Amino acid sequence: MADCPNCNYHLKITDWKPNCPKCGVNVLYAEFEPRFYLDAKKAELSIASVRVWAKQLVAGLWGNIWAKLRICLCFLPAAALLLPALTAEIELPYGGTSFSAGLLGIVNIITGGQLNFLLAFNEFPIPGNAVTFLYALLGLTVVAVLLAVLTLFGSLFSFTKSKRASWTVFVFCCLGFLASAAAFGLSFFTNKELLAAPGLISVQLQYGPILWAAMFGGLGFIHFMAAHQELEPVYKEGDYERSRIWKEVKTGKTDIYSLPYPVVETAETREREEKINEELIALGISPALAAEAKAEEALAAAGIDPDHAEIAKEDTDNG
């Protein structure tokens, strides 16, 4: 069984009444007021912390024009990769295949069973460096696809750590721009070398990397500007201070029992306090006497004699 919160008497199973048999205090309501204020302070701080997080989330998504653009245009590099660098069709006596150096082409190579065919491509009677250039072009296309995916998800989650995320995506965009520029130059050499194998391969240049580079560069510029713009969420009065105190309470730096209620005084809390005082006056109760009685109850609940506390206060004042 439990112990009495007032005198620490160990309650037996036969003590079924709500009052302690030793001191007579109501066990259920002995610490009701301290627990009530404890829950009220926790609610004030935790709800304010949630509101601060929500404001920061909204600011990260729509805080300024650059934050809006980075969310709305984050898909552009991936969409640009739908246009390939080149398309090729291989005709052999025992069969053939076709592929493209782009997003859909890479997906088809991996899922359509063309990967083994291309890996054995260097055994074909193709003169020059056509196979090396083709492998390099496909490799750069894979790099551009991976960077497009990283920029997409990095932009979508950039609201969490806005500046750090924007700088990270900016680096991805710069790498994507370089990969696209290299793929653009390499596509010309690959096209030239593959055309030297008549009867085996038909190639068509598509100029997709120009669009890839433009989209990577545009999105990178947007994230560069977003990283230099300060996001200023508009918080409800007192919420940011409550959020800071709540973090200190959770880390153990601040004791929640030592905090007043309300924890942070605002115009809203003052208005509520004035309304309570008006109701007390209407009932013929002095707000000052009510506050004094409340303080005495708190001291009594803490086991301190209010008279001794008053004497100690006078001694301190006379100092």
C-alpha positions as CSV (number, residue, x, y, z in Angstrom):
1,M,0.0,0.0,0.0
2,A,0.9,3.7,-0.3
3,D,2.2,6.1,2.4
4,C,0.4,9.2,3.6
5,P,1.8,12.2,1.9
6,N,1.4,14.3,5.0
7,C,2.8,12.1,7.8
8,N,4.4,9.2,5.9
9,Y,2.2,6.7,7.7
10,H,2.2,3.4,5.9
11,L,-1.4,2.7,4.9
12,K,-2.7,-0.8,5.4
13,I,-5.1,-2.7,3.2
14,T,-7.7,-2.2,5.9
15,D,-7.4,1.6,5.7
16,W,-10.1,1.9,3.1
17,K,-11.3,5.4,4.1
18,P,-10.0,8.5,2.1
19,N,-8.6,10.0,5.4
20,C,-5.3,9.0,7.0
21,P,-6.0,7.2,10.3
22,K,-3.1,8.8,12.0
23,C,-3.2,12.5,10.9
24,G,-6.7,12.7,9.4
25,V,-5.6,14.4,6.1
26,N,-7.5,13.4,2.9
27,V,-5.0,11.3,1.1
28,L,-6.5,11.9,-2.4
29,Y,-6.4,15.7,-2.2
30,A,-3.4,16.2,0.2
31,E,-1.1,17.4,-2.6
32,F,-3.8,18.4,-5.1
33,E,-2.8,22.0,-5.5
34,P,1.0,21.5,-6.0
35,R,0.3,18.7,-8.5
36,F,-2.2,21.0,-10.2
37,Y,0.3,23.8,-10.6
38,L,2.9,21.3,-11.7
39,D,0.7,20.0,-14.5
40,A,-0.3,23.6,-15.4
41,K,3.4,24.7,-15.8
42,K,4.2,21.6,-17.8
43,A,1.3,22.3,-20.1
44,E,2.2,25.9,-20.5
45,L,5.8,25.1,-21.5
46,S,5.2,22.0,-23.6
47,I,2.4,23.6,-25.7
48,A,4.4,26.7,-26.3
49,S,7.3,24.5,-27.4
50,V,5.1,22.8,-30.0
51,R,3.8,26.2,-31.2
52,V,7.4,27.4,-31.6
53,W,8.3,24.2,-33.6
54,A,5.3,24.7,-35.8
55,K,6.2,28.4,-36.5
56,Q,9.7,27.4,-37.4
57,L,8.4,24.6,-39.7
58,V,6.1,27.1,-41.5
59,A,8.9,29.6,-41.8
60,G,11.2,27.0,-43.2
61,L,8.6,26.1,-45.9
62,W,7.2,29.5,-46.7
63,G,9.3,32.1,-44.7
64,N,10.4,34.0,-47.8
65,I,10.4,33.9,-51.6
66,W,13.5,31.7,-51.8
67,A,12.1,29.2,-49.3
68,K,9.0,28.9,-51.4
69,L,11.0,28.5,-54.6
70,R,13.3,25.8,-53.3
71,I,10.2,23.7,-52.3
72,C,8.2,24.3,-55.5
73,L,11.1,23.8,-57.9
74,C,13.0,21.0,-56.2
75,F,11.9,18.5,-58.8
76,L,13.4,20.3,-61.8
77,P,16.8,18.5,-62.0
78,A,15.1,15.1,-61.9
79,A,12.5,16.2,-64.5
80,A,15.3,17.5,-66.8
81,L,17.0,14.1,-66.7
82,L,14.0,12.7,-68.5
83,L,15.6,14.2,-71.7
84,P,18.6,11.9,-72.4
85,A,22.1,12.9,-73.6
86,L,21.9,10.5,-76.5
87,T,19.9,7.4,-77.7
88,A,21.5,4.4,-79.3
89,E,20.3,1.3,-81.0
90,I,22.6,-1.7,-81.4
91,E,21.9,-4.3,-84.2
92,L,23.7,-7.6,-84.1
93,P,23.2,-10.8,-86.1
94,Y,21.9,-12.6,-83.0
95,G,19.8,-9.8,-81.6
96,G,20.0,-6.2,-80.6
97,T,18.9,-3.6,-78.0
98,S,18.4,0.1,-77.5
99,F,19.2,2.4,-74.6
100,S,19.5,6.0,-73.7
101,A,21.7,8.0,-71.4
102,G,19.1,9.6,-69.2
103,L,16.9,9.0,-66.2
104,L,14.5,6.6,-67.9
105,G,17.4,5.0,-69.8
106,I,19.3,4.2,-66.6
107,V,16.2,2.7,-65.0
108,N,15.6,0.5,-68.1
109,I,19.2,-0.6,-68.1
110,I,18.9,-1.7,-64.5
111,T,15.4,-3.2,-64.6
112,G,15.2,-4.3,-68.2
113,G,18.1,-6.8,-68.3
114,Q,20.3,-4.6,-70.5
115,L,23.1,-4.3,-67.9
116,N,24.8,-7.6,-68.7
117,F,24.6,-6.8,-72.4
118,L,26.3,-3.4,-71.9
119,L,29.0,-4.9,-69.6
120,A,29.9,-7.2,-72.4
121,F,30.0,-4.4,-74.9
122,N,33.8,-4.1,-74.9
123,E,34.0,-7.5,-76.6
124,F,32.3,-6.2,-79.7
125,P,34.3,-5.3,-82.8
126,I,34.0,-1.5,-82.3
127,P,37.0,0.6,-83.2
128,G,38.5,3.5,-81.2
129,N,37.5,4.5,-77.7
130,A,33.7,4.3,-78.3
131,V,33.1,1.8,-75.5
132,T,35.2,3.8,-73.0
133,F,33.3,7.0,-73.8
134,L,30.0,5.2,-73.6
135,Y,30.8,3.8,-70.2
136,A,32.0,7.2,-69.0
137,L,28.8,8.9,-70.3
138,L,26.6,6.3,-68.6
139,G,28.6,6.7,-65.4
140,L,28.1,10.5,-65.5
141,T,24.4,10.0,-66.1
142,V,24.2,7.8,-63.0
143,V,26.0,10.4,-61.0
144,A,23.6,13.1,-62.2
145,V,20.6,11.0,-61.4
146,L,21.8,10.3,-57.9
147,L,22.6,14.0,-57.3
148,A,19.1,14.9,-58.7
149,V,17.6,12.6,-56.1
150,L,19.7,14.1,-53.3
151,T,18.7,17.6,-54.3
152,L,15.1,16.6,-54.4
153,F,15.0,15.1,-50.9
154,G,17.4,17.7,-49.5
155,S,15.1,20.5,-50.7
156,L,12.0,18.8,-49.3
157,F,13.6,18.5,-45.9
158,S,15.5,21.8,-45.9
159,F,13.0,23.3,-43.5
160,T,14.4,21.3,-40.6
161,K,17.8,23.0,-40.6
162,S,17.3,25.7,-43.2
163,K,20.7,27.2,-43.7
164,R,22.7,24.0,-43.3
165,A,20.3,22.1,-45.6
166,S,20.4,24.9,-48.2
167,W,24.2,24.9,-48.3
168,T,24.3,21.1,-48.6
169,V,21.8,21.1,-51.5
170,F,23.8,24.0,-53.1
171,V,26.9,21.7,-53.0
172,F,24.9,18.9,-54.6
173,C,23.7,21.3,-57.3
174,C,27.2,22.4,-58.1
175,L,28.4,18.8,-58.4
176,G,25.3,18.1,-60.6
177,F,26.1,21.1,-62.8
178,L,29.7,19.8,-63.3
179,A,28.5,16.3,-64.0
180,S,26.0,17.6,-66.6
181,A,28.7,19.8,-68.2
182,A,31.1,16.8,-68.4
183,A,28.3,14.6,-69.9
184,F,27.5,17.3,-72.5
185,G,31.1,17.4,-73.7
186,L,31.4,13.6,-73.5
187,S,28.3,13.0,-75.5
188,F,29.8,14.6,-78.6
189,F,32.9,12.3,-78.4
190,T,30.7,9.3,-77.7
191,N,28.5,10.1,-80.7
192,K,31.5,10.6,-82.9
193,E,33.2,7.3,-81.9
194,L,30.0,5.2,-82.1
195,L,29.2,6.5,-85.6
196,A,32.5,5.0,-86.7
197,A,31.0,1.5,-86.2
198,P,28.7,1.3,-89.3
199,G,26.1,-1.4,-89.4
200,L,26.3,-2.0,-85.6
201,I,25.1,1.1,-83.8
202,S,22.8,4.0,-84.8
203,V,23.2,7.0,-82.5
204,Q,21.2,10.2,-82.1
205,L,22.4,13.1,-80.0
206,Q,19.7,14.7,-77.8
207,Y,21.5,17.6,-76.0
208,G,19.8,16.7,-72.7
209,P,22.8,17.7,-70.5
210,I,22.3,21.4,-71.5
211,L,18.9,21.3,-69.7
212,W,20.4,19.2,-66.8
213,A,23.1,21.8,-66.2
214,A,20.5,24.7,-66.4
215,M,18.2,23.1,-63.8
216,F,21.0,22.2,-61.4
217,G,22.4,25.7,-61.8
218,G,19.0,27.4,-61.2
219,L,18.2,25.3,-58.2
220,G,21.7,25.8,-56.8
221,F,21.2,29.6,-57.1
222,I,17.9,29.4,-55.3
223,H,19.5,27.5,-52.4
224,F,22.4,29.9,-52.3
225,M,20.1,32.8,-51.9
226,A,18.0,30.9,-49.3
227,A,21.1,30.2,-47.3
228,H,21.8,34.0,-47.1
229,Q,18.2,35.0,-46.1
230,E,17.3,35.0,-42.4
231,L,14.0,33.3,-41.6
232,E,12.2,35.2,-38.9
233,P,9.2,33.3,-37.5
234,V,6.5,35.4,-35.8
235,Y,6.0,33.8,-32.4
236,K,3.1,34.2,-30.0
237,E,4.1,36.5,-27.1
238,G,6.2,34.6,-24.5
239,D,6.3,31.3,-26.5
240,Y,10.0,31.5,-27.5
241,E,11.0,32.1,-23.9
242,R,8.7,29.2,-22.7
243,S,10.3,27.0,-25.3
244,R,13.8,27.8,-24.1
245,I,12.8,27.2,-20.4
246,W,11.2,23.9,-21.4
247,K,14.4,22.7,-23.0
248,E,16.3,23.6,-19.8
249,V,13.7,21.7,-17.7
250,K,14.1,18.6,-19.9
251,T,17.9,18.8,-19.7
252,G,17.8,19.3,-15.9
253,K,19.3,22.8,-15.9
254,T,16.1,24.3,-14.4
255,D,13.9,22.8,-11.7
256,I,10.3,23.1,-12.7
257,Y,9.2,23.2,-9.0
258,S,11.1,26.5,-8.6
259,L,9.3,28.2,-11.5
260,P,6.3,30.5,-10.9
261,Y,3.0,30.2,-12.5
262,P,2.4,31.5,-15.0
263,V,6.0,30.7,-16.0
264,V,6.2,33.7,-18.4
265,E,3.9,36.6,-17.8
266,T,2.3,38.0,-21.0
267,A,-0.6,40.3,-21.8
268,E,-2.8,37.3,-22.0
269,T,-1.9,36.1,-18.5
270,R,-2.3,39.6,-17.1
271,E,-5.7,39.9,-18.6
272,R,-6.7,36.5,-17.1
273,E,-5.4,37.6,-13.7
274,E,-7.3,40.9,-13.9
275,K,-10.5,39.0,-14.8
276,I,-10.0,36.7,-11.7
277,N,-9.4,39.7,-9.5
278,E,-12.6,41.3,-10.8
279,E,-14.5,38.2,-10.0
280,L,-13.0,38.1,-6.5
281,I,-14.0,41.7,-5.9
282,A,-17.5,41.0,-7.1
283,L,-17.7,38.2,-4.5
284,G,-16.4,40.6,-1.8
285,I,-13.0,39.0,-1.5
286,S,-9.9,41.1,-1.5
287,P,-7.4,39.8,-4.2
288,A,-4.5,40.7,-1.9
289,L,-6.0,38.6,1.0
290,A,-6.7,35.8,-1.5
291,A,-3.1,35.9,-2.7
292,E,-1.8,35.8,0.9
293,A,-4.0,32.9,1.8
294,K,-2.7,31.1,-1.3
295,A,0.9,31.7,-0.2
296,E,0.2,30.4,3.3
297,E,-1.4,27.3,1.8
298,A,1.7,26.7,-0.3
299,L,4.0,27.2,2.7
300,A,1.9,24.8,4.7
301,A,2.0,22.2,2.0
302,A,5.8,22.5,2.0
303,G,5.9,22.0,5.8
304,I,6.9,25.6,6.6
305,D,5.1,27.5,9.4
306,P,3.8,30.7,7.8
307,D,4.5,32.7,11.0
308,H,8.1,31.6,11.0
309,A,8.4,32.5,7.3
310,E,7.1,36.0,8.1
311,I,9.5,36.5,10.9
312,A,12.4,35.3,8.7
313,K,11.3,37.7,6.0
314,E,11.2,40.7,8.5
315,D,14.7,39.8,9.8
316,T,16.0,39.7,6.2
317,D,14.4,43.1,5.4
318,N,15.8,44.7,8.6
319,G,19.1,43.0,7.7
